[in-house]
Amino acid sequence: MSEIEFQNRVAVITGAGGGLGRTYALEFAKRGAQVVVNDLGGSSDGSGGGNSMADQVVAEIEEAGGTAVANYDSVSTPEGGEAIVQTALDHFGQVDIVVNNAGILRDKSFVKLTPQELEIVIDVHLKGAFFVSQPAFRAMKERNYGRFVHTASAAGLFGNFGQTNYGAAKMGLVGLSNVLAVEGAKNNIKSNVIAPIARTRMTEDLLGPLAEKLDPTNVTPLVVYLCSEANEETHAIYSVGGGRFARVFIGLSPGWMKAEGAISAEEVQAHFGEIHEPGEFIIPANIGDEMGLMAKLFKG
């Protein structure tokens, strides 16, 4: 098994001034990547800003003999996303890897959540990943190579009280990644999602005593592998934390089908067990897989 390294590769990591993003930046640089350390420098709720967090990580990388440059733009606007990617192009001439890690929290129960608290979380997590990924995807297509890792959450995949805005944004990233995986296939662009469980400034108050067992460095090996040339997997979701790595997937059951004639609600009720239970499910790689299952059922 050859060692994973990133010589002649350029990695853009958002939210890299602390927590998970910092560990990614340090490890990519250690393995030879040229790194754009993006961080707005604000608090965990998205307020404020400053240069010190990104600058400190760049200093750590350079002191260890690596190469990095800081960027302080917000991911939450098209202009910010373009500027982050342009930083990579201006300094290193290419973009090979994007880790969409920037995030904020504005937790509140559903009935109390304001439109503003919904918008700011979606702006950073979902739109932010879009705004950074789009110019990066264009650059990757020109070189026929790219690796994306998007940071989702169990709050989106499985649900969590008080996180409707966060969960909606995080599940949106799964849809974004799936389409990038499909559209990027012919250009050797892989796109995957992680749902990390780790101690960061955003989560340590939520995790309680468990936080001590969830060092962010335990997430880094999976991100490094998914962003490497060795990785051939795409269109996937992985749960990672505390030394455990596992695939999470969206499956499609055969269900129940009545190909001809009107269907009543009572018939749906009668067959709901077949509709609801997983049965011999498939894991669709694209919308065509669902159409293929439909065609098979029609033939049956």
C-alpha positions in Angstrom: 0.0 0.0 0.0 1.6 3.3 -1.1 1.7 6.3 1.1 -0.9 9.0 0.3 0.7 12.2 -0.7 -0.4 15.5 -2.4 2.7 16.7 -4.2 1.6 19.1 -7.0 -1.9 19.3 -5.6 -3.7 22.4 -4.4 -6.3 22.1 -1.6 -8.9 24.7 -0.7 -10.3 24.3 2.8 -13.1 26.5 4.1 -13.5 27.2 7.8 -9.9 26.1 8.3 -8.9 28.5 11.1 -9.9 26.0 13.8 -11.5 22.7 14.6 -11.8 20.2 11.9 -10.7 22.5 9.1 -7.4 23.3 10.9 -6.6 19.6 11.2 -7.3 19.0 7.5 -5.1 22.0 6.5 -2.2 20.8 8.6 -2.4 17.2 7.4 -2.8 18.1 3.7 0.2 20.5 4.0 2.2 17.8 5.8 1.6 15.5 2.9 2.8 18.0 0.3 -0.3 19.9 -0.7 -0.3 23.6 -1.3 -3.2 24.8 0.9 -5.6 27.8 0.8 -6.6 28.3 4.5 -10.0 30.1 4.3 -11.6 31.4 7.5 -13.7 34.5 8.0 -12.5 34.6 11.6 -16.0 35.0 13.2 -17.6 33.4 16.1 -19.5 30.1 16.0 -22.8 31.9 15.3 -21.4 33.7 12.3 -20.9 37.1 13.8 -17.7 39.1 13.7 -14.6 38.4 11.7 -10.8 38.8 11.6 -7.6 37.5 10.1 -5.9 35.9 13.1 -7.3 32.4 12.9 -6.4 31.8 9.2 -3.0 33.5 9.7 -2.2 31.3 12.7 -2.8 28.1 10.7 -0.8 29.3 7.8 2.1 30.1 10.2 1.9 26.6 11.7 2.1 25.1 8.2 5.0 27.3 7.1 6.9 26.6 10.4 6.6 22.9 9.6 8.0 23.4 6.1 4.7 23.4 4.2 3.1 25.9 1.8 -0.1 27.8 2.5 -1.8 31.0 1.9 -4.6 32.6 4.0 -8.0 33.8 2.7 -10.6 35.7 4.8 -13.5 35.9 2.4 -17.0 34.7 3.4 -18.3 31.7 1.6 -21.8 33.0 1.9 -21.8 35.2 -1.3 -20.9 34.4 -4.9 -18.2 37.0 -4.8 -16.7 35.4 -1.7 -16.7 31.9 -3.2 -15.1 33.2 -6.4 -12.4 35.1 -4.4 -11.5 32.0 -2.4 -11.0 29.9 -5.5 -9.2 32.8 -7.2 -6.7 32.9 -4.3 -5.7 29.3 -5.2 -5.5 30.1 -8.9 -3.5 33.3 -8.3 -1.0 31.7 -5.9 -0.7 28.1 -7.1 -2.3 28.0 -10.6 -4.8 25.3 -10.0 -7.5 23.8 -7.7 -7.5 20.0 -7.1 -9.3 19.6 -3.8 -12.1 21.4 -2.1 -13.2 20.6 1.5 -16.4 22.5 2.3 -16.1 22.7 6.0 -17.2 26.3 7.0 -20.2 26.4 9.2 -22.1 28.2 11.9 -24.9 27.4 14.4 -28.1 29.2 15.1 -30.0 26.5 17.0 -33.6 27.1 18.1 -36.8 25.0 18.2 -38.8 25.1 15.0 -41.7 27.3 16.2 -39.2 29.9 17.5 -36.9 29.9 14.6 -36.8 33.2 12.7 -36.5 33.6 8.9 -33.1 35.4 9.5 -31.8 32.4 11.5 -32.8 30.1 8.7 -31.3 32.2 6.0 -27.9 32.8 7.6 -27.4 29.1 8.3 -28.4 28.1 4.7 -26.2 30.9 3.4 -23.1 29.6 5.0 -23.5 25.8 4.8 -25.4 25.2 1.6 -25.0 28.3 -0.5 -21.4 28.6 0.8 -20.6 25.2 -0.5 -22.2 26.0 -3.8 -20.5 29.3 -4.2 -17.0 27.8 -3.6 -17.6 24.6 -5.5 -18.9 26.1 -8.7 -15.7 28.1 -9.7 -13.6 25.2 -8.4 -15.5 22.7 -10.5 -14.9 24.8 -13.6 -11.1 24.8 -12.8 -11.1 21.1 -12.1 -12.9 20.3 -15.4 -10.1 22.0 -17.3 -7.5 19.6 -15.8 -9.8 16.5 -15.7 -9.2 16.0 -12.0 -10.9 17.0 -8.8 -11.9 15.9 -5.3 -14.8 17.4 -3.2 -15.7 16.6 0.4 -18.8 18.3 1.8 -19.5 18.4 5.5 -23.0 17.3 6.3 -24.3 16.2 9.7 -26.4 13.6 11.5 -28.8 16.5 12.2 -29.6 16.5 8.5 -29.4 12.8 7.8 -31.3 11.6 10.9 -32.8 14.8 12.5 -32.0 16.6 15.8 -34.2 18.7 18.0 -33.7 22.5 17.6 -31.7 22.3 14.4 -34.3 22.6 11.5 -32.2 25.3 9.8 -28.9 23.4 10.3 -30.4 20.0 9.4 -32.1 21.4 6.2 -28.8 23.0 5.1 -26.8 19.9 5.8 -29.1 17.5 3.9 -29.0 20.0 1.0 -25.3 19.3 0.8 -26.0 15.7 0.1 -28.1 16.7 -3.0 -25.3 19.1 -4.1 -22.6 16.4 -3.8 -24.7 13.8 -5.6 -25.1 16.0 -8.6 -21.4 17.0 -8.6 -20.6 13.3 -8.5 -22.8 12.7 -11.6 -21.7 15.7 -13.6 -18.0 15.3 -12.6 -17.7 11.6 -13.5 -16.4 12.1 -17.1 -13.7 14.5 -15.8 -12.5 12.3 -12.9 -14.1 14.6 -10.4 -15.2 12.7 -7.2 -17.6 14.2 -4.7 -18.5 12.7 -1.4 -20.1 13.7 1.9 -19.0 13.2 5.5 -21.1 13.5 8.6 -18.5 14.1 11.3 -18.9 13.7 15.1 -16.1 15.7 16.7 -15.2 18.1 19.4 -15.0 21.6 18.0 -16.0 25.1 19.4 -19.4 24.6 17.7 -20.1 21.2 19.3 -18.3 20.9 22.6 -21.1 22.4 24.7 -23.6 20.0 23.0 -21.5 16.8 23.4 -20.9 17.0 27.1 -18.5 14.4 28.6 -18.4 12.5 25.2 -16.5 15.4 23.7 -13.2 14.1 25.3 -13.5 11.0 23.2 -14.2 12.8 19.9 -10.9 14.4 18.9 -11.2 16.1 15.5 -8.0 14.4 14.3 -10.0 11.2 14.2 -12.0 12.6 11.2 -9.0 13.7 9.2 -7.8 10.4 7.9 -11.1 9.8 6.0 -11.0 13.3 4.5 -7.4 12.8 3.4 -8.2 9.5 1.7 -11.4 10.7 0.0 -9.4 13.7 -1.4 -6.5 11.5 -2.7 -5.8 10.1 -6.1 -6.2 6.6 -4.6 -9.9 7.1 -3.9 -12.2 6.0 -6.6 -15.4 6.2 -4.7 -17.9 9.0 -5.4 -21.5 9.8 -4.7 -21.3 8.5 -1.1 -21.9 9.6 2.5 -19.8 8.6 5.5 -20.3 8.9 9.2 -17.0 9.4 11.0 -15.9 10.1 14.6 -14.2 8.7 17.6 -12.2 6.2 15.5 -15.3 4.8 13.7 -15.9 5.0 10.0 -19.1 3.9 8.3 -21.1 4.4 5.2 -24.5 6.0 5.4 -26.7 5.5 2.3 -30.1 6.3 0.8 -31.8 3.1 -0.3 -34.7 2.4 -2.5 -37.0 -0.5 -1.9 -39.0 -2.4 -4.6 -42.2 -1.1 -2.9 -45.6 -1.9 -4.2 -46.9 -1.2 -7.7 -50.2 -1.3 -9.5 -49.3 -0.6 -13.1 -52.8 -0.1 -14.5 -56.0 1.4 -13.4 -56.9 3.9 -10.7 -55.3 3.6 -7.3 -57.3 4.4 -4.1 -56.0 5.6 -0.8 -57.4 2.3 0.7 -55.2 0.3 -1.6 -52.2 2.3 -0.5 -53.3 1.6 3.1 -53.6 -2.2 2.4 -50.1 -2.4 0.9 -48.4 0.1 3.1 -46.2 -2.6 4.7 -44.7 -3.4 1.3 -44.3 0.4 0.6 -42.7 1.2 3.9 -40.4 -1.8 4.6 -36.9 -1.8 3.0 -37.1 -5.3 1.5 -34.4 -6.0 -1.1 -33.4 -2.4 -1.5 -30.9 -0.9 -4.0 -28.6 2.1 -3.5 -29.2 4.3 -6.5 -26.2 6.0 -8.0 -28.3 8.4 -10.0 -31.9 9.0 -11.1 -31.5 6.5 -13.9 -31.2 3.7 -11.4 -34.7 4.6 -10.1 -36.1 4.6 -13.6 -34.4 1.2 -14.2 -36.2 -0.2 -11.2 -39.5 1.2 -12.4 -39.0 -0.3 -15.9 -38.3 -3.7 -14.3 -41.5 -3.5 -12.2 -43.5 -2.6 -15.3 -42.1 -5.6 -17.1 -42.9 -7.8 -14.1 
